[in-house]
Amino acid sequence: MREQNESALQHYHVVIILNKAAYYSLGDFFAPEPLAGKIQQAWCRAAGLDYPDYRGLVEFPENCGYWLSRESVYNRALPYTEFMQRAAYLAKEKTKIRGAGYRCFGSSQV
């Protein structure tokens, strides 16, 4: 989601949902093979920038991983509720950029 609040530049928020059996963690942030490196490479490629020179443009916040179980979703228990609160924050309407020739594909049902 494209966003701009007090900073001079726009920034983006992304939620990526993966199977824990395939990707357990982000891994080493400075190696190209683990998940973190693959995400950084994909962003650089999409932005037309050289990897690894610009890998630092991708920020991974603290506590950015949630392992959801079927039970936590059905019972609306932790960690599902924490994940939903964080995702709802990313979907907030206040700082989203609309109009001005930008396409917007985001929406929130929360």
Biopython code that builds the backbone (N, CA, C, O; Angstrom):
import numpy as np
from Bio.PDB.StructureBuilder import StructureBuilder

atoms = [
    (1, "MET", "N", (0.827, -1.164, 0.000)),
    (1, "MET", "CA", (0.000, 0.000, 0.000)),
    (1, "MET", "C", (0.878, 1.236, 0.000)),
    (1, "MET", "O", (1.790, 1.354, 0.818)),
    (2, "ARG", "N", (0.613, 2.141, -0.898)),
    (2, "ARG", "CA", (1.378, 3.384, -0.981)),
    (2, "ARG", "C", (0.899, 4.315, 0.129)),
    (2, "ARG", "O", (-0.300, 4.444, 0.374)),
    (3, "GLU", "N", (1.855, 4.960, 0.797)),
    (3, "GLU", "CA", (1.497, 5.819, 1.911)),
    (3, "GLU", "C", (2.461, 6.995, 1.984)),
    (3, "GLU", "O", (3.626, 6.881, 1.603)),
    (4, "GLN", "N", (1.967, 8.119, 2.474)),
    (4, "GLN", "CA", (2.822, 9.270, 2.737)),
    (4, "GLN", "C", (2.160, 10.083, 3.829)),
    (4, "GLN", "O", (0.998, 10.473, 3.709)),
    (5, "ASN", "N", (2.897, 10.335, 4.890)),
    (5, "ASN", "CA", (2.362, 11.110, 5.997)),
    (5, "ASN", "C", (3.219, 12.342, 6.188)),
    (5, "ASN", "O", (3.011, 13.342, 5.500)),
    (6, "GLU", "N", (4.168, 12.304, 7.092)),
    (6, "GLU", "CA", (5.014, 13.457, 7.366)),
    (6, "GLU", "C", (6.320, 13.435, 6.586)),
    (6, "GLU", "O", (6.992, 14.462, 6.494)),
    (7, "SER", "N", (6.694, 12.308, 6.030)),
    (7, "SER", "CA", (7.954, 12.225, 5.297)),
    (7, "SER", "C", (7.816, 12.863, 3.922)),
    (7, "SER", "O", (6.714, 13.001, 3.392)),
    (8, "ALA", "N", (8.945, 13.246, 3.362)),
    (8, "ALA", "CA", (8.939, 13.875, 2.043)),
    (8, "ALA", "C", (8.681, 12.858, 0.937)),
    (8, "ALA", "O", (8.228, 13.217, -0.150)),
    (9, "LEU", "N", (8.964, 11.605, 1.212)),
    (9, "LEU", "CA", (8.835, 10.569, 0.193)),
    (9, "LEU", "C", (7.703, 9.597, 0.511)),
    (9, "LEU", "O", (7.363, 9.367, 1.672)),
    (10, "GLN", "N", (7.140, 9.045, -0.532)),
    (10, "GLN", "CA", (6.143, 7.990, -0.368)),
    (10, "GLN", "C", (6.850, 6.708, 0.066)),
    (10, "GLN", "O", (8.025, 6.497, -0.232)),
    (11, "HIS", "N", (6.122, 5.876, 0.761)),
    (11, "HIS", "CA", (6.654, 4.563, 1.104)),
    (11, "HIS", "C", (5.529, 3.550, 0.985)),
    (11, "HIS", "O", (4.361, 3.907, 0.832)),
    (12, "TYR", "N", (5.897, 2.303, 1.058)),
    (12, "TYR", "CA", (4.944, 1.223, 0.814)),
    (12, "TYR", "C", (4.926, 0.246, 1.980)),
    (12, "TYR", "O", (5.944, 0.026, 2.637)),
    (13, "HIS", "N", (3.770, -0.329, 2.224)),
    (13, "HIS", "CA", (3.616, -1.410, 3.198)),
    (13, "HIS", "C", (3.148, -2.637, 2.438)),
    (13, "HIS", "O", (2.308, -2.551, 1.543)),
    (14, "VAL", "N", (3.700, -3.773, 2.807)),
    (14, "VAL", "CA", (3.340, -5.018, 2.139)),
    (14, "VAL", "C", (3.149, -6.104, 3.197)),
    (14, "VAL", "O", (3.930, -6.203, 4.143)),
    (15, "VAL", "N", (2.127, -6.896, 3.032)),
    (15, "VAL", "CA", (1.927, -8.088, 3.855)),
    (15, "VAL", "C", (2.119, -9.287, 2.936)),
    (15, "VAL", "O", (1.450, -9.410, 1.910)),
    (16, "ILE", "N", (3.033, -10.160, 3.312)),
    (16, "ILE", "CA", (3.306, -11.365, 2.534)),
    (16, "ILE", "C", (2.918, -12.565, 3.392)),
    (16, "ILE", "O", (3.403, -12.719, 4.513)),
    (17, "ILE", "N", (2.054, -13.400, 2.865)),
    (17, "ILE", "CA", (1.606, -14.577, 3.602)),
    (17, "ILE", "C", (2.164, -15.820, 2.913)),
    (17, "ILE", "O", (1.912, -16.056, 1.731)),
    (18, "LEU", "N", (2.928, -16.613, 3.673)),
    (18, "LEU", "CA", (3.592, -17.796, 3.131)),
    (18, "LEU", "C", (3.329, -19.014, 4.008)),
    (18, "LEU", "O", (2.898, -18.894, 5.155)),
    (19, "ASN", "N", (3.594, -20.171, 3.454)),
    (19, "ASN", "CA", (3.492, -21.423, 4.183)),
    (19, "ASN", "C", (4.726, -21.577, 5.067)),
    (19, "ASN", "O", (5.852, -21.535, 4.572)),
    (20, "LYS", "N", (4.522, -21.755, 6.365)),
    (20, "LYS", "CA", (5.634, -21.896, 7.310)),
    (20, "LYS", "C", (6.520, -23.093, 6.984)),
    (20, "LYS", "O", (7.719, -23.064, 7.260)),
    (21, "ALA", "N", (5.952, -24.134, 6.406)),
    (21, "ALA", "CA", (6.740, -25.315, 6.055)),
    (21, "ALA", "C", (7.768, -24.992, 4.971)),
    (21, "ALA", "O", (8.820, -25.628, 4.908)),
    (22, "ALA", "N", (7.473, -24.019, 4.127)),
    (22, "ALA", "CA", (8.393, -23.647, 3.053)),
    (22, "ALA", "C", (9.352, -22.532, 3.479)),
    (22, "ALA", "O", (10.529, -22.561, 3.121)),
    (23, "TYR", "N", (8.861, -21.556, 4.237)),
    (23, "TYR", "CA", (9.674, -20.419, 4.685)),
    (23, "TYR", "C", (9.418, -20.197, 6.162)),
    (23, "TYR", "O", (8.396, -19.626, 6.544)),
    (24, "TYR", "N", (10.348, -20.651, 6.997)),
    (24, "TYR", "CA", (10.166, -20.556, 8.441)),
    (24, "TYR", "C", (10.535, -19.181, 8.978)),
    (24, "TYR", "O", (9.909, -18.702, 9.923)),
    (25, "SER", "N", (11.546, -18.535, 8.389)),
    (25, "SER", "CA", (11.986, -17.223, 8.877)),
    (25, "SER", "C", (12.594, -16.430, 7.730)),
    (25, "SER", "O", (12.789, -16.945, 6.629)),
    (26, "LEU", "N", (12.887, -15.166, 8.012)),
    (26, "LEU", "CA", (13.501, -14.307, 6.997)),
    (26, "LEU", "C", (14.945, -14.699, 6.729)),
    (26, "LEU", "O", (15.449, -14.482, 5.627)),
    (27, "GLY", "N", (15.617, -15.272, 7.715)),
    (27, "GLY", "CA", (17.004, -15.688, 7.535)),
    (27, "GLY", "C", (17.971, -14.521, 7.598)),
    (27, "GLY", "O", (17.648, -13.472, 8.156)),
    (28, "ASP", "N", (19.144, -14.695, 7.034)),
    (28, "ASP", "CA", (20.216, -13.703, 7.026)),
    (28, "ASP", "C", (19.837, -12.545, 6.114)),
    (28, "ASP", "O", (19.561, -12.746, 4.932)),
    (29, "PHE", "N", (19.824, -11.325, 6.665)),
    (29, "PHE", "CA", (19.439, -10.143, 5.888)),
    (29, "PHE", "C", (20.491, -9.742, 4.855)),
    (29, "PHE", "O", (20.199, -8.953, 3.957)),
    (30, "PHE", "N", (21.706, -10.270, 4.968)),
    (30, "PHE", "CA", (22.776, -9.852, 4.073)),
    (30, "PHE", "C", (23.169, -10.924, 3.064)),
    (30, "PHE", "O", (24.179, -10.781, 2.375)),
    (31, "ALA", "N", (22.399, -11.978, 2.968)),
    (31, "ALA", "CA", (22.661, -13.036, 1.991)),
    (31, "ALA", "C", (21.501, -13.094, 1.003)),
    (31, "ALA", "O", (20.352, -12.898, 1.400)),
    (32, "PRO", "N", (21.774, -13.358, -0.270)),
    (32, "PRO", "CA", (20.707, -13.343, -1.275)),
    (32, "PRO", "C", (19.798, -14.564, -1.268)),
    (32, "PRO", "O", (18.693, -14.499, -1.806)),
    (33, "GLU", "N", (20.231, -15.682, -0.671)),
    (33, "GLU", "CA", (19.452, -16.914, -0.762)),
    (33, "GLU", "C", (18.241, -16.974, 0.170)),
    (33, "GLU", "O", (17.179, -17.414, -0.270)),
    (34, "PRO", "N", (18.344, -16.551, 1.441)),
    (34, "PRO", "CA", (17.181, -16.647, 2.329)),
    (34, "PRO", "C", (16.027, -15.736, 1.885)),
    (34, "PRO", "O", (16.171, -14.929, 0.967)),
    (35, "LEU", "N", (14.901, -15.884, 2.550)),
    (35, "LEU", "CA", (13.697, -15.146, 2.186)),
    (35, "LEU", "C", (13.917, -13.637, 2.180)),
    (35, "LEU", "O", (13.458, -12.959, 1.261)),
    (36, "ALA", "N", (14.601, -13.098, 3.176)),
    (36, "ALA", "CA", (14.839, -11.652, 3.227)),
    (36, "ALA", "C", (15.552, -11.181, 1.960)),
    (36, "ALA", "O", (15.170, -10.168, 1.374)),
    (37, "GLY", "N", (16.574, -11.903, 1.538)),
    (37, "GLY", "CA", (17.308, -11.541, 0.328)),
    (37, "GLY", "C", (16.443, -11.619, -0.917)),
    (37, "GLY", "O", (16.565, -10.785, -1.814)),
    (38, "LYS", "N", (15.574, -12.611, -0.976)),
    (38, "LYS", "CA", (14.683, -12.742, -2.137)),
    (38, "LYS", "C", (13.701, -11.574, -2.204)),
    (38, "LYS", "O", (13.410, -11.065, -3.286)),
    (39, "ILE", "N", (13.194, -11.152, -1.050)),
    (39, "ILE", "CA", (12.280, -10.004, -1.015)),
    (39, "ILE", "C", (13.021, -8.741, -1.437)),
    (39, "ILE", "O", (12.496, -7.945, -2.216)),
    (40, "GLN", "N", (14.240, -8.551, -0.928)),
    (40, "GLN", "CA", (15.037, -7.383, -1.303)),
    (40, "GLN", "C", (15.348, -7.383, -2.799)),
    (40, "GLN", "O", (15.257, -6.344, -3.453)),
    (41, "GLN", "N", (15.711, -8.533, -3.336)),
    (41, "GLN", "CA", (15.988, -8.626, -4.773)),
    (41, "GLN", "C", (14.755, -8.294, -5.598)),
    (41, "GLN", "O", (14.850, -7.581, -6.597)),
    (42, "ALA", "N", (13.605, -8.803, -5.191)),
    (42, "ALA", "CA", (12.366, -8.548, -5.936)),
    (42, "ALA", "C", (12.027, -7.062, -5.931)),
    (42, "ALA", "O", (11.611, -6.519, -6.954)),
    (43, "TRP", "N", (12.202, -6.400, -4.789)),
    (43, "TRP", "CA", (11.899, -4.966, -4.711)),
    (43, "TRP", "C", (12.867, -4.171, -5.593)),
    (43, "TRP", "O", (12.446, -3.277, -6.327)),
    (44, "CYS", "N", (14.141, -4.488, -5.523)),
    (44, "CYS", "CA", (15.126, -3.787, -6.357)),
    (44, "CYS", "C", (14.816, -3.978, -7.837)),
    (44, "CYS", "O", (14.886, -3.027, -8.616)),
    (45, "ARG", "N", (14.478, -5.184, -8.220)),
    (45, "ARG", "CA", (14.145, -5.459, -9.622)),
    (45, "ARG", "C", (12.922, -4.653, -10.053)),
    (45, "ARG", "O", (12.917, -4.064, -11.134)),
    (46, "ALA", "N", (11.886, -4.625, -9.215)),
    (46, "ALA", "CA", (10.655, -3.892, -9.549)),
    (46, "ALA", "C", (10.911, -2.394, -9.644)),
    (46, "ALA", "O", (10.278, -1.702, -10.441)),
    (47, "ALA", "N", (11.839, -1.891, -8.829)),
    (47, "ALA", "CA", (12.144, -0.461, -8.822)),
    (47, "ALA", "C", (13.239, -0.097, -9.821)),
    (47, "ALA", "O", (13.559, 1.081, -9.981)),
    (48, "GLY", "N", (13.819, -1.092, -10.496)),
    (48, "GLY", "CA", (14.882, -0.827, -11.463)),
    (48, "GLY", "C", (16.191, -0.421, -10.806)),
    (48, "GLY", "O", (16.956, 0.360, -11.372)),
    (49, "LEU", "N", (16.453, -0.949, -9.606)),
    (49, "LEU", "CA", (17.658, -0.606, -8.853)),
    (49, "LEU", "C", (18.564, -1.822, -8.728)),
    (49, "LEU", "O", (18.110, -2.963, -8.820)),
    (50, "ASP", "N", (19.850, -1.563, -8.516)),
    (50, "ASP", "CA", (20.826, -2.645, -8.409)),
    (50, "ASP", "C", (20.807, -3.283, -7.022)),
    (50, "ASP", "O", (20.855, -2.597, -6.001)),
    (51, "TYR", "N", (20.738, -4.609, -7.015)),
    (51, "TYR", "CA", (20.881, -5.381, -5.790)),
    (51, "TYR", "C", (22.321, -5.864, -5.745)),
    (51, "TYR", "O", (22.804, -6.329, -6.777)),
    (52, "PRO", "N", (23.026, -5.795, -4.667)),
    (52, "PRO", "CA", (22.622, -5.493, -3.301)),
    (52, "PRO", "C", (22.783, -4.031, -2.900)),
    (52, "PRO", "O", (22.555, -3.682, -1.741)),
    (53, "ASP", "N", (23.174, -3.169, -3.844)),
    (53, "ASP", "CA", (23.431, -1.770, -3.495)),
    (53, "ASP", "C", (22.253, -1.105, -2.790)),
    (53, "ASP", "O", (22.450, -0.297, -1.882)),
    (54, "TYR", "N", (21.045, -1.433, -3.196)),
    (54, "TYR", "CA", (19.856, -0.762, -2.661)),
    (54, "TYR", "C", (18.984, -1.671, -1.795)),
    (54, "TYR", "O", (17.814, -1.363, -1.564)),
    (55, "ARG", "N", (19.532, -2.775, -1.318)),
    (55, "ARG", "CA", (18.733, -3.687, -0.487)),
    (55, "ARG", "C", (18.246, -3.023, 0.796)),
    (55, "ARG", "O", (17.233, -3.434, 1.362)),
    (56, "GLY", "N", (18.957, -2.006, 1.254)),
    (56, "GLY", "CA", (18.579, -1.297, 2.479)),
    (56, "GLY", "C", (17.280, -0.522, 2.363)),
    (56, "GLY", "O", (16.744, -0.062, 3.372)),
    (57, "LEU", "N", (16.763, -0.368, 1.147)),
    (57, "LEU", "CA", (15.476, 0.306, 0.982)),
    (57, "LEU", "C", (14.316, -0.545, 1.489)),
    (57, "LEU", "O", (13.225, -0.032, 1.734)),
    (58, "VAL", "N", (14.553, -1.835, 1.643)),
    (58, "VAL", "CA", (13.526, -2.736, 2.175)),
    (58, "VAL", "C", (13.742, -2.847, 3.680)),
    (58, "VAL", "O", (14.802, -3.276, 4.136)),
    (59, "GLU", "N", (12.737, -2.460, 4.436)),
    (59, "GLU", "CA", (12.838, -2.505, 5.895)),
    (59, "GLU", "C", (11.966, -3.631, 6.446)),
    (59, "GLU", "O", (10.798, -3.771, 6.081)),
    (60, "PHE", "N", (12.554, -4.420, 7.325)),
    (60, "PHE", "CA", (11.822, -5.469, 8.017)),
    (60, "PHE", "C", (11.668, -5.024, 9.467)),
    (60, "PHE", "O", (12.652, -5.010, 10.206)),
    (61, "PRO", "N", (10.464, -4.662, 9.893)),
    (61, "PRO", "CA", (10.283, -4.176, 11.267)),
    (61, "PRO", "C", (10.474, -5.289, 12.290)),
    (61, "PRO", "O", (10.450, -6.472, 11.953)),
    (62, "GLU", "N", (10.666, -4.888, 13.549)),
    (62, "GLU", "CA", (10.763, -5.871, 14.625)),
    (62, "GLU", "C", (9.475, -6.679, 14.691)),
    (62, "GLU", "O", (8.394, -6.179, 14.382)),
    (63, "ASN", "N", (9.604, -7.904, 15.089)),
    (63, "ASN", "CA", (8.443, -8.789, 15.258)),
    (63, "ASN", "C", (7.573, -8.828, 14.009)),
    (63, "ASN", "O", (6.351, -8.710, 14.097)),
    (64, "CYS", "N", (8.193, -8.993, 12.860)),
    (64, "CYS", "CA", (7.429, -8.935, 11.605)),
    (64, "CYS", "C", (6.884, -10.287, 11.164)),
    (64, "CYS", "O", (6.216, -10.372, 10.134)),
    (65, "GLY", "N", (7.152, -11.334, 11.916)),
    (65, "GLY", "CA", (6.654, -12.647, 11.531)),
    (65, "GLY", "C", (5.582, -13.158, 12.478)),
    (65, "GLY", "O", (5.699, -13.033, 13.697)),
    (66, "TYR", "N", (4.554, -13.725, 11.911)),
    (66, "TYR", "CA", (3.470, -14.332, 12.694)),
    (66, "TYR", "C", (3.243, -15.737, 12.164)),
    (66, "TYR", "O", (3.102, -15.934, 10.957)),
    (67, "TRP", "N", (3.208, -16.713, 13.061)),
    (67, "TRP", "CA", (2.934, -18.082, 12.670)),
    (67, "TRP", "C", (1.520, -18.408, 13.138)),
    (67, "TRP", "O", (1.269, -18.598, 14.328)),
    (68, "LEU", "N", (0.615, -18.467, 12.188)),
    (68, "LEU", "CA", (-0.792, -18.673, 12.508)),
    (68, "LEU", "C", (-1.148, -20.150, 12.409)),
    (68, "LEU", "O", (-0.734, -20.848, 11.484)),
    (69, "SER", "N", (-1.913, -20.598, 13.370)),
    (69, "SER", "CA", (-2.431, -21.963, 13.321)),
    (69, "SER", "C", (-3.916, -21.902, 12.992)),
    (69, "SER", "O", (-4.565, -20.870, 13.161)),
    (70, "ARG", "N", (-4.425, -22.998, 12.531)),
    (70, "ARG", "CA", (-5.859, -23.081, 12.243)),
    (70, "ARG", "C", (-6.667, -22.754, 13.507)),
    (70, "ARG", "O", (-7.695, -22.080, 13.439)),
    (71, "GLU", "N", (-6.191, -23.237, 14.654)),
    (71, "GLU", "CA", (-6.895, -23.008, 15.916)),
    (71, "GLU", "C", (-6.910, -21.533, 16.299)),
    (71, "GLU", "O", (-7.937, -21.021, 16.743)),
    (72, "SER", "N", (-5.768, -20.836, 16.131)),
    (72, "SER", "CA", (-5.729, -19.415, 16.505)),
    (72, "SER", "C", (-6.663, -18.587, 15.632)),
    (72, "SER", "O", (-7.239, -17.604, 16.099)),
    (73, "VAL", "N", (-6.817, -18.973, 14.377)),
    (73, "VAL", "CA", (-7.731, -18.260, 13.481)),
    (73, "VAL", "C", (-9.176, -18.551, 13.872)),
    (73, "VAL", "O", (-9.974, -17.625, 14.020)),
    (74, "TYR", "N", (-9.516, -19.810, 14.039)),
    (74, "TYR", "CA", (-10.892, -20.185, 14.392)),
    (74, "TYR", "C", (-11.328, -19.579, 15.722)),
    (74, "TYR", "O", (-12.471, -19.145, 15.873)),
    (75, "ASN", "N", (-10.397, -19.553, 16.691)),
    (75, "ASN", "CA", (-10.724, -19.050, 18.030)),
    (75, "ASN", "C", (-10.438, -17.560, 18.196)),
    (75, "ASN", "O", (-10.667, -16.987, 19.262)),
    (76, "ARG", "N", (-9.936, -16.943, 17.133)),
    (76, "ARG", "CA", (-9.561, -15.520, 17.178)),
    (76, "ARG", "C", (-8.682, -15.239, 18.395)),
    (76, "ARG", "O", (-8.946, -14.337, 19.190)),
    (77, "ALA", "N", (-7.648, -16.031, 18.505)),
    (77, "ALA", "CA", (-6.727, -15.955, 19.635)),
    (77, "ALA", "C", (-5.355, -15.497, 19.149)),
    (77, "ALA", "O", (-5.139, -15.321, 17.950)),
    (78, "LEU", "N", (-4.423, -15.303, 20.095)),
    (78, "LEU", "CA", (-3.052, -14.967, 19.727)),
    (78, "LEU", "C", (-2.465, -16.130, 18.945)),
    (78, "LEU", "O", (-2.799, -17.272, 19.261)),
    (79, "PRO", "N", (-1.633, -15.926, 17.970)),
    (79, "PRO", "CA", (-1.132, -14.678, 17.409)),
    (79, "PRO", "C", (-2.033, -14.077, 16.324)),
    (79, "PRO", "O", (-1.715, -13.023, 15.774)),
    (80, "TYR", "N", (-3.126, -14.723, 16.022)),
    (80, "TYR", "CA", (-4.031, -14.230, 14.973)),
    (80, "TYR", "C", (-4.489, -12.800, 15.247)),
    (80, "TYR", "O", (-4.494, -11.969, 14.339)),
    (81, "THR", "N", (-4.873, -12.506, 16.488)),
    (81, "THR", "CA", (-5.376, -11.164, 16.795)),
    (81, "THR", "C", (-4.283, -10.110, 16.642)),
    (81, "THR", "O", (-4.556, -8.999, 16.186)),
    (82, "GLU", "N", (-3.042, -10.447, 17.021)),
    (82, "GLU", "CA", (-1.929, -9.507, 16.836)),
    (82, "GLU", "C", (-1.688, -9.239, 15.354)),
    (82, "GLU", "O", (-1.482, -8.096, 14.945)),
    (83, "PHE", "N", (-1.716, -10.297, 14.562)),
    (83, "PHE", "CA", (-1.529, -10.138, 13.118)),
    (83, "PHE", "C", (-2.613, -9.243, 12.525)),
    (83, "PHE", "O", (-2.313, -8.352, 11.731)),
    (84, "MET", "N", (-3.856, -9.470, 12.899)),
    (84, "MET", "CA", (-4.962, -8.680, 12.352)),
    (84, "MET", "C", (-4.870, -7.214, 12.768)),
    (84, "MET", "O", (-5.199, -6.332, 11.975)),
    (85, "GLN", "N", (-4.430, -6.940, 13.991)),
    (85, "GLN", "CA", (-4.249, -5.554, 14.423)),
    (85, "GLN", "C", (-3.170, -4.867, 13.592)),
    (85, "GLN", "O", (-3.320, -3.712, 13.193)),
    (86, "ARG", "N", (-2.097, -5.580, 13.340)),
    (86, "ARG", "CA", (-1.011, -4.994, 12.553)),
    (86, "ARG", "C", (-1.442, -4.774, 11.109)),
    (86, "ARG", "O", (-1.149, -3.729, 10.529)),
    (87, "ALA", "N", (-2.126, -5.735, 10.529)),
    (87, "ALA", "CA", (-2.607, -5.593, 9.152)),
    (87, "ALA", "C", (-3.627, -4.465, 9.049)),
    (87, "ALA", "O", (-3.629, -3.730, 8.062)),
    (88, "ALA", "N", (-4.489, -4.313, 10.043)),
    (88, "ALA", "CA", (-5.480, -3.233, 10.038)),
    (88, "ALA", "C", (-4.787, -1.880, 10.100)),
    (88, "ALA", "O", (-5.231, -0.929, 9.457)),
    (89, "TYR", "N", (-3.704, -1.781, 10.867)),
    (89, "TYR", "CA", (-2.953, -0.527, 10.925)),
    (89, "TYR", "C", (-2.394, -0.173, 9.549)),
    (89, "TYR", "O", (-2.447, 0.986, 9.136)),
    (90, "LEU", "N", (-1.866, -1.154, 8.846)),
    (90, "LEU", "CA", (-1.316, -0.897, 7.513)),
    (90, "LEU", "C", (-2.394, -0.451, 6.542)),
    (90, "LEU", "O", (-2.107, 0.271, 5.588)),
    (91, "ALA", "N", (-3.621, -0.870, 6.769)),
    (91, "ALA", "CA", (-4.721, -0.553, 5.860)),
    (91, "ALA", "C", (-5.430, 0.749, 6.220)),
    (91, "ALA", "O", (-6.446, 1.084, 5.610)),
    (92, "LYS", "N", (-4.909, 1.490, 7.203)),
    (92, "LYS", "CA", (-5.585, 2.721, 7.619)),
    (92, "LYS", "C", (-5.731, 3.678, 6.443)),
    (92, "LYS", "O", (-4.857, 3.746, 5.580)),
    (93, "GLU", "N", (-6.804, 4.394, 6.411)),
    (93, "GLU", "CA", (-7.151, 5.266, 5.290)),
    (93, "GLU", "C", (-6.455, 6.621, 5.354)),
    (93, "GLU", "O", (-6.202, 7.227, 4.313)),
    (94, "LYS", "N", (-6.142, 7.105, 6.549)),
    (94, "LYS", "CA", (-5.678, 8.478, 6.760)),
    (94, "LYS", "C", (-4.493, 8.894, 5.889)),
    (94, "LYS", "O", (-4.496, 9.996, 5.341)),
    (95, "THR", "N", (-3.504, 8.054, 5.752)),
    (95, "THR", "CA", (-2.274, 8.450, 5.065)),
    (95, "THR", "C", (-2.130, 7.855, 3.667)),
    (95, "THR", "O", (-1.059, 7.945, 3.068)),
    (96, "LYS", "N", (-3.173, 7.261, 3.152)),
    (96, "LYS", "CA", (-3.114, 6.673, 1.809)),
    (96, "LYS", "C", (-3.228, 7.764, 0.748)),
    (96, "LYS", "O", (-3.928, 8.759, 0.934)),
    (97, "ILE", "N", (-2.539, 7.563, -0.348)),
    (97, "ILE", "CA", (-2.539, 8.523, -1.451)),
    (97, "ILE", "C", (-3.603, 8.104, -2.452)),
    (97, "ILE", "O", (-3.597, 6.976, -2.947)),
    (98, "ARG", "N", (-4.499, 9.004, -2.741)),
    (98, "ARG", "CA", (-5.578, 8.745, -3.700)),
    (98, "ARG", "C", (-5.513, 9.809, -4.798)),
    (98, "ARG", "O", (-5.047, 10.924, -4.566)),
    (99, "GLY", "N", (-5.980, 9.457, -5.975)),
    (99, "GLY", "CA", (-6.021, 10.430, -7.068)),
    (99, "GLY", "C", (-4.639, 10.767, -7.585)),
    (99, "GLY", "O", (-3.717, 9.962, -7.455)),
    (100, "ALA", "N", (-4.480, 11.928, -8.160)),
    (100, "ALA", "CA", (-3.202, 12.422, -8.695)),
    (100, "ALA", "C", (-2.580, 11.439, -9.679)),
    (100, "ALA", "O", (-1.357, 11.379, -9.799)),
    (101, "GLY", "N", (-3.401, 10.672, -10.382)),
    (101, "GLY", "CA", (-2.888, 9.756, -11.386)),
    (101, "GLY", "C", (-2.396, 8.430, -10.847)),
    (101, "GLY", "O", (-1.924, 7.594, -11.617)),
    (102, "TYR", "N", (-2.494, 8.212, -9.533)),
    (102, "TYR", "CA", (-2.043, 6.957, -8.945)),
    (102, "TYR", "C", (-3.159, 5.930, -8.967)),
    (102, "TYR", "O", (-4.323, 6.251, -8.725)),
    (103, "ARG", "N", (-2.795, 4.705, -9.257)),
    (103, "ARG", "CA", (-3.769, 3.615, -9.185)),
    (103, "ARG", "C", (-3.743, 3.049, -7.773)),
    (103, "ARG", "O", (-2.681, 2.947, -7.157)),
    (104, "CYS", "N", (-4.880, 2.691, -7.277)),
    (104, "CYS", "CA", (-4.971, 2.134, -5.934)),
    (104, "CYS", "C", (-5.733, 0.825, -5.989)),
    (104, "CYS", "O", (-6.873, 0.780, -6.450)),
    (105, "PHE", "N", (-5.104, -0.233, -5.519)),
    (105, "PHE", "CA", (-5.742, -1.544, -5.516)),
    (105, "PHE", "C", (-6.097, -1.998, -4.109)),
    (105, "PHE", "O", (-6.703, -3.056, -3.942)),
    (106, "GLY", "N", (-5.736, -1.225, -3.100)),
    (106, "GLY", "CA", (-5.956, -1.637, -1.725)),
    (106, "GLY", "C", (-7.376, -1.412, -1.260)),
    (106, "GLY", "O", (-8.098, -0.563, -1.783)),
    (107, "SER", "N", (-7.757, -2.186, -0.271)),
    (107, "SER", "CA", (-9.045, -1.990, 0.380)),
    (107, "SER", "C", (-8.972, -2.617, 1.755)),
    (107, "SER", "O", (-8.087, -3.425, 2.035)),
    (108, "SER", "N", (-9.891, -2.249, 2.596)),
    (108, "SER", "CA", (-9.934, -2.807, 3.932)),
    (108, "SER", "C", (-11.352, -3.203, 4.274)),
    (108, "SER", "O", (-12.289, -2.428, 4.081)),
    (109, "GLN", "N", (-11.506, -4.395, 4.776)),
    (109, "GLN", "CA", (-12.793, -4.867, 5.265)),
    (109, "GLN", "C", (-12.751, -4.999, 6.783)),
    (109, "GLN", "O", (-13.662, -5.567, 7.385)),
    (110, "VAL", "N", (-11.693, -4.474, 7.403)),
    (110, "VAL", "CA", (-11.515, -4.582, 8.854)),
    (110, "VAL", "C", (-12.204, -3.429, 9.540)),
    (110, "VAL", "O", (-12.174, -3.333, 10.767)),
]
sb = StructureBuilder()
sb.init_structure("model")
sb.init_model(0)
sb.init_chain("A")
sb.init_seg("    ")
for serial, (resi, resn, name, xyz) in enumerate(atoms, 1):
    if name == "N":
        sb.init_residue(resn, " ", resi, " ")
    sb.init_atom(name, np.array(xyz, "f"), 0.0, 1.0, " ", f" {name:<3s}", serial, name[0])
structure = sb.get_structure()
